[in-house]
Amino acid sequence: MGTLNQAITNLEGKRVVVTGDTGFKGSWLSLWLHLAGAKVHGFALPPEGDKNLFTALQLDKTISHQDGDVRDPQQLTNFMQAAKPEIVFHMAAQSLVRRSYLDPKTTYDTNIGGAVNLMEAVHNTPSVRSLVFVTSDKCYKNLEITRGYRETDELGGHDPYSASKAAAELVFSSYFGSILAKRKDFGAASVRAGNVMGGGDWAEDRIVPDCIRALAKDRPIVLRFPNATRPWQHVLEPLSGYIQTADFLLQSPNDFNGAWNFGPDESDKNSVHDVAQRAVQIWGNGEIKVEKTDPQMHEAGLLHLNCEKAHSKMGWSPRWNFEQTMTQTISWYRKVHDGASVRETTERQIREYMEARQ
């Protein structure tokens, strides 16, 4: 457990920027960094909807947050230069596949144009020594293969979201290689993770939030693609990889620049139906209904990551298997539904994750 624990210890007192801190993953990361003693500066659009984790955690009173849009290069650069971070986690994105079909331009502008603006802001902020650039497992050209995708596999994307993430990877790689690679004491890595779950995700068209909305209202869980498999993992799993990456980049940038996968064990494969079934069991009641819709929208059936590079070179590996991930996730929603404090419940799970054995 030494590598993650040491990385957390090393965060104390560090100035850190998180773009997209109002999002689901960004909120978990910002709280974790704050608990580690980092000085967290967040930059993102205001949180979406009345029900969102950022607001529920009262992060606006916990970290230094500024409303902003990564599509505005000057605003982003001004923020970065004022924050003077040593570490940057770039997480701001339009992150929903189905929304990318409805609004492809915003998806491209945010995920590709925002990537350019972020790299430019880092270039113009000399204090930055470690950049963790978050994309997605969907940056890989999906060939419906059974083995996990490796960092060296071909990039690509059928839908606008996936294509935008593949393009963002190219922006990152080319900008770093041609402009930032020779910068002294600076490291940058792109990180790719699969479908995450965890308490506080209320996004549309995601399996766990959809399950919780149905269960809380005593309605059937409706599944579109029950047999599709995904690399399900708790949100803390990839975040732990991102944190380790940031620390390794500070210590030895030349050894850890480049792309990294963070996903569950390849043997831990479960379907959408498996997720819904465990959600019902852990929640305590509910039913499942299969109703295939929107056949015109392409959705990958098989998608897994090979994380051997992170295992062998960083000593990173998942701490929670699928069963633990489901239990932690659904129990978070159940406890909060029954009146528990969102902040206390979330902090407790972070502590439990840190104490778990690898």
C-alpha positions as CSV (number, residue, x, y, z in Angstrom):
1,M,0.0,0.0,0.0
2,G,3.0,2.3,0.2
3,T,2.8,4.0,-3.1
4,L,-0.7,5.5,-2.8
5,N,-0.2,6.3,0.9
6,Q,3.1,8.0,0.2
7,A,1.5,10.0,-2.7
8,I,-1.3,11.1,-0.3
9,T,1.3,12.2,2.3
10,N,3.3,14.1,-0.3
11,L,0.2,16.2,-1.2
12,E,0.3,18.0,2.1
13,G,0.8,21.7,1.4
14,K,0.9,21.3,-2.4
15,R,-1.0,23.8,-4.5
16,V,-3.3,21.9,-6.8
17,V,-5.7,22.8,-9.6
18,V,-8.6,20.6,-10.5
19,T,-10.5,21.6,-13.7
20,G,-14.0,20.1,-13.7
21,D,-14.1,20.1,-9.9
22,T,-17.9,20.5,-9.9
23,G,-18.4,17.2,-11.7
24,F,-18.8,13.8,-10.1
25,K,-15.2,12.6,-10.3
26,G,-13.9,16.1,-9.8
27,S,-15.8,16.4,-6.5
28,W,-14.5,13.2,-5.1
29,L,-11.0,14.1,-6.1
30,S,-11.2,17.6,-4.7
31,L,-12.4,16.4,-1.3
32,W,-9.7,13.7,-1.2
33,L,-7.0,16.2,-2.0
34,H,-8.4,18.6,0.6
35,L,-8.4,15.8,3.2
36,A,-4.7,15.1,2.3
37,G,-3.8,18.7,3.1
38,A,-3.4,20.0,-0.4
39,K,-4.4,23.6,-1.2
40,V,-7.1,22.9,-3.9
41,H,-8.2,25.4,-6.5
42,G,-11.1,24.3,-8.7
43,F,-12.1,25.7,-12.1
44,A,-15.4,24.5,-13.7
45,L,-18.8,25.4,-14.9
46,P,-21.4,25.7,-12.0
47,P,-22.6,22.3,-10.9
48,E,-25.5,20.9,-12.9
49,G,-29.0,20.4,-11.4
50,D,-30.3,20.8,-7.9
51,K,-28.9,17.4,-7.0
52,N,-25.1,17.3,-7.4
53,L,-22.2,16.0,-5.2
54,F,-20.2,19.3,-5.3
55,T,-23.1,21.2,-3.6
56,A,-24.0,18.3,-1.3
57,L,-20.4,18.2,0.0
58,Q,-20.3,22.0,0.4
59,L,-17.0,22.0,-1.5
60,D,-17.5,25.7,-2.3
61,K,-16.8,26.3,1.4
62,T,-14.0,23.8,1.5
63,I,-11.7,24.6,-1.5
64,S,-11.0,27.7,-3.5
65,H,-13.4,27.4,-6.5
66,Q,-13.9,29.7,-9.5
67,D,-16.8,29.3,-12.0
68,G,-15.2,29.2,-15.4
69,D,-15.3,27.6,-18.9
70,V,-12.3,25.8,-20.4
71,R,-13.5,27.0,-23.7
72,D,-12.4,30.5,-22.7
73,P,-8.6,30.4,-23.0
74,Q,-7.9,33.8,-21.4
75,Q,-10.1,33.1,-18.4
76,L,-8.5,29.7,-17.9
77,T,-4.9,31.1,-18.2
78,N,-5.7,33.9,-15.8
79,F,-7.0,31.5,-13.3
80,M,-4.1,29.2,-13.6
81,Q,-1.5,31.9,-13.2
82,A,-3.3,33.3,-10.1
83,A,-3.5,29.8,-8.5
84,K,0.2,29.1,-9.2
85,P,-0.3,25.3,-8.9
86,E,2.4,22.7,-8.7
87,I,0.0,20.0,-9.8
88,V,-2.8,20.1,-12.3
89,F,-5.6,17.5,-12.8
90,H,-7.5,18.3,-16.0
91,M,-10.9,16.7,-15.7
92,A,-13.2,19.3,-17.2
93,A,-15.2,17.7,-20.0
94,Q,-18.5,17.0,-21.6
95,S,-18.6,13.4,-20.3
96,L,-21.8,11.8,-21.6
97,V,-21.9,9.7,-24.7
98,R,-25.6,10.2,-25.4
99,R,-25.4,13.9,-24.9
100,S,-22.6,14.0,-27.4
101,Y,-25.1,12.8,-30.1
102,L,-27.5,15.6,-29.1
103,D,-24.9,18.3,-29.0
104,P,-21.8,17.3,-30.8
105,K,-20.4,20.8,-31.2
106,T,-20.3,21.5,-27.5
107,T,-18.7,18.1,-26.9
108,Y,-15.9,18.8,-29.5
109,D,-15.5,22.4,-28.3
110,T,-15.2,21.4,-24.7
111,N,-13.2,18.2,-25.0
112,I,-10.8,19.2,-27.9
113,G,-10.8,23.0,-27.7
114,G,-10.7,22.8,-23.9
115,A,-7.7,20.5,-24.2
116,V,-5.8,23.0,-26.3
117,N,-6.6,25.8,-23.9
118,L,-5.5,23.7,-20.9
119,M,-2.2,22.9,-22.5
120,E,-1.7,26.5,-23.4
121,A,-2.5,27.6,-19.9
122,V,0.0,25.1,-18.4
123,H,2.6,26.3,-20.9
124,N,2.1,29.9,-19.6
125,T,2.1,29.0,-15.9
126,P,5.7,28.2,-14.9
127,S,4.8,26.9,-11.4
128,V,3.2,23.7,-12.9
129,R,5.5,20.7,-12.5
130,S,3.0,17.8,-12.8
131,L,0.1,17.6,-15.2
132,V,-2.4,14.7,-15.1
133,F,-4.6,14.9,-18.2
134,V,-7.8,12.8,-17.9
135,T,-9.4,11.3,-20.9
136,S,-11.3,8.0,-21.1
137,D,-11.1,4.3,-22.0
138,K,-13.3,5.3,-25.0
139,C,-10.4,7.1,-26.6
140,Y,-9.4,3.6,-28.0
141,K,-10.8,2.6,-31.4
142,N,-13.3,-0.1,-30.3
143,L,-12.8,-3.3,-32.2
144,E,-15.0,-5.4,-29.9
145,I,-12.0,-7.5,-28.9
146,T,-12.0,-9.6,-25.8
147,R,-8.6,-8.6,-24.5
148,G,-8.0,-5.3,-22.7
149,Y,-6.8,-2.3,-24.6
150,R,-3.2,-1.3,-24.0
151,E,-1.8,2.2,-24.0
152,T,-0.1,1.6,-27.4
153,D,-3.4,0.5,-29.1
154,E,-5.0,2.6,-31.9
155,L,-7.0,5.6,-30.9
156,G,-10.4,6.4,-32.4
157,G,-14.1,6.8,-31.8
158,H,-17.4,6.2,-33.4
159,D,-19.6,8.6,-31.4
160,P,-18.7,12.3,-30.9
161,Y,-17.7,11.8,-27.3
162,S,-15.3,8.9,-28.0
163,A,-13.8,10.7,-31.0
164,S,-13.4,13.9,-29.0
165,K,-11.4,12.0,-26.3
166,A,-9.2,10.3,-28.9
167,A,-8.6,13.8,-30.4
168,A,-7.8,15.2,-27.0
169,E,-5.2,12.5,-26.5
170,L,-3.6,13.6,-29.8
171,V,-3.7,17.3,-28.7
172,F,-2.0,16.3,-25.4
173,S,0.6,14.1,-27.0
174,S,1.6,16.5,-29.7
175,Y,1.6,19.6,-27.5
176,F,3.7,17.9,-24.8
177,G,6.1,16.4,-27.3
178,S,6.7,19.5,-29.4
179,I,6.4,22.3,-26.8
180,L,6.5,21.1,-23.2
181,A,8.8,18.0,-23.2
182,K,12.0,20.0,-22.7
183,R,10.6,22.1,-19.8
184,K,12.8,21.5,-16.8
185,D,11.4,19.5,-13.8
186,F,8.0,19.0,-15.6
187,G,6.1,15.9,-16.3
188,A,2.8,15.2,-18.0
189,A,0.7,12.1,-18.4
190,S,-2.7,11.2,-19.9
191,V,-4.8,8.8,-17.9
192,R,-7.6,6.6,-19.1
193,A,-10.2,4.9,-17.0
194,G,-13.4,2.9,-17.5
195,N,-16.9,3.4,-16.3
196,V,-16.8,4.6,-12.7
197,M,-19.4,4.4,-10.1
198,G,-19.8,5.8,-6.6
199,G,-22.1,7.8,-4.4
200,G,-23.2,11.2,-5.6
201,D,-23.4,10.6,-9.3
202,W,-26.7,11.9,-10.6
203,A,-26.0,12.1,-14.3
204,E,-28.5,11.1,-16.9
205,D,-28.1,7.8,-18.9
206,R,-25.6,6.2,-16.4
207,I,-26.6,2.9,-15.1
208,V,-26.1,3.4,-11.3
209,P,-27.9,6.8,-11.1
210,D,-30.7,5.4,-13.3
211,C,-31.0,2.5,-10.9
212,I,-31.1,4.7,-7.9
213,R,-33.7,7.0,-9.3
214,A,-35.9,4.0,-10.1
215,L,-35.3,2.3,-6.7
216,A,-36.0,5.5,-4.7
217,K,-39.4,5.9,-6.5
218,D,-40.3,2.2,-6.4
219,R,-40.2,2.0,-10.2
220,P,-38.6,-0.8,-12.3
221,I,-35.0,-0.3,-13.5
222,V,-35.2,-0.2,-17.3
223,L,-32.1,-1.5,-19.1
224,R,-31.3,-0.8,-22.8
225,F,-28.3,-3.0,-23.2
226,P,-28.4,-5.6,-20.4
227,N,-25.6,-7.8,-21.8
228,A,-23.0,-5.0,-22.5
229,T,-19.9,-5.4,-20.3
230,R,-17.9,-2.5,-19.0
231,P,-14.8,-2.1,-16.8
232,W,-16.8,-1.2,-13.7
233,Q,-14.8,0.3,-10.9
234,H,-15.4,2.6,-7.9
235,V,-14.5,6.2,-8.6
236,L,-11.8,6.1,-6.0
237,E,-9.9,3.5,-8.0
238,P,-8.9,5.6,-11.0
239,L,-8.5,8.7,-8.7
240,S,-5.9,6.8,-6.7
241,G,-4.1,6.1,-10.0
242,Y,-4.3,9.8,-10.9
243,I,-2.9,10.8,-7.5
244,Q,0.0,8.3,-7.8
245,T,0.7,9.5,-11.3
246,A,0.9,13.1,-10.2
247,D,3.3,12.2,-7.4
248,F,5.5,10.1,-9.7
249,L,5.7,12.9,-12.2
250,L,7.0,15.2,-9.5
251,Q,9.6,12.7,-8.4
252,S,10.8,11.4,-11.8
253,P,9.0,13.0,-14.8
254,N,11.0,11.3,-17.5
255,D,10.1,7.9,-16.3
256,F,6.3,8.5,-16.0
257,N,5.4,10.8,-18.9
258,G,2.9,9.4,-21.4
259,A,-0.3,7.4,-21.3
260,W,-1.6,5.2,-18.4
261,N,-4.6,2.9,-18.0
262,F,-6.4,2.5,-14.7
263,G,-9.1,-0.1,-14.6
264,P,-10.3,-3.2,-12.7
265,D,-8.8,-6.6,-13.1
266,E,-9.6,-8.0,-16.6
267,S,-11.1,-11.1,-15.0
268,D,-13.6,-8.8,-13.2
269,K,-16.1,-8.6,-16.0
270,N,-19.7,-7.9,-15.4
271,S,-22.7,-6.9,-17.5
272,V,-25.1,-4.0,-17.1
273,H,-27.7,-6.6,-15.9
274,D,-25.2,-7.7,-13.2
275,V,-25.0,-4.1,-12.0
276,A,-28.7,-3.7,-11.8
277,Q,-29.3,-7.0,-10.1
278,R,-26.7,-6.2,-7.4
279,A,-28.2,-2.7,-7.0
280,V,-31.6,-4.2,-6.3
281,Q,-30.2,-6.7,-3.8
282,I,-28.1,-4.2,-1.9
283,W,-30.9,-1.6,-1.9
284,G,-33.3,-4.1,-0.5
285,N,-36.0,-4.2,-3.1
286,G,-36.8,-3.4,-6.7
287,E,-37.3,-5.0,-10.1
288,I,-35.6,-5.0,-13.5
289,K,-37.2,-4.5,-16.9
290,V,-35.4,-4.9,-20.3
291,E,-36.5,-2.5,-22.9
292,K,-34.1,-1.9,-25.8
293,T,-34.4,1.7,-27.1
294,D,-32.5,4.1,-29.4
295,P,-31.1,1.4,-31.7
296,Q,-29.8,4.2,-34.0
297,M,-27.2,5.1,-31.4
298,H,-24.0,3.0,-31.5
299,E,-22.9,1.7,-28.2
300,A,-20.0,-0.6,-27.6
301,G,-20.6,-4.1,-26.4
302,L,-17.1,-5.0,-25.2
303,L,-14.7,-2.6,-23.6
304,H,-11.9,-3.4,-21.1
305,L,-8.5,-2.0,-20.2
306,N,-5.2,-3.7,-19.8
307,C,-3.5,-2.1,-16.8
308,E,-0.3,-4.1,-16.7
309,K,1.8,-0.9,-17.3
310,A,0.4,0.7,-14.1
311,H,0.7,-2.6,-12.2
312,S,4.4,-3.2,-13.1
313,K,5.8,0.4,-13.2
314,M,3.7,2.1,-10.5
315,G,2.8,-0.7,-8.2
316,W,-0.9,0.4,-8.7
317,S,-3.7,-2.1,-8.5
318,P,-7.4,-2.0,-7.6
319,R,-8.3,-2.3,-3.9
320,W,-12.0,-3.1,-4.3
321,N,-13.4,-5.8,-6.5
322,F,-16.8,-5.7,-8.2
323,E,-18.7,-6.9,-5.2
324,Q,-17.0,-4.4,-2.9
325,T,-17.6,-1.6,-5.5
326,M,-21.3,-2.3,-5.7
327,T,-21.7,-2.6,-2.0
328,Q,-19.9,0.7,-1.3
329,T,-21.7,2.5,-4.1
330,I,-25.3,1.4,-3.4
331,S,-24.9,1.6,0.3
332,W,-23.8,5.3,-0.1
333,Y,-27.0,6.1,-1.9
334,R,-29.1,4.0,0.6
335,K,-27.5,5.8,3.7
336,V,-28.0,9.2,2.2
337,H,-31.5,8.4,1.1
338,D,-32.2,7.4,4.7
339,G,-30.9,10.7,6.0
340,A,-27.1,10.2,6.5
341,S,-24.7,13.2,6.0
342,V,-23.3,13.2,2.4
343,R,-20.0,14.7,3.6
344,E,-19.5,12.2,6.5
345,T,-20.6,9.2,4.3
346,T,-18.1,10.3,1.5
347,E,-15.2,10.9,3.9
348,R,-15.8,7.6,5.6
349,Q,-15.6,5.7,2.2
350,I,-12.3,7.5,1.4
351,R,-10.9,6.4,4.7
352,E,-12.1,2.8,4.2
353,Y,-10.5,2.8,0.7
354,M,-7.2,4.0,2.1
355,E,-7.3,1.3,4.7
356,A,-8.2,-1.5,2.2
357,R,-5.5,-4.0,1.3
358,Q,-4.3,-4.1,-2.3
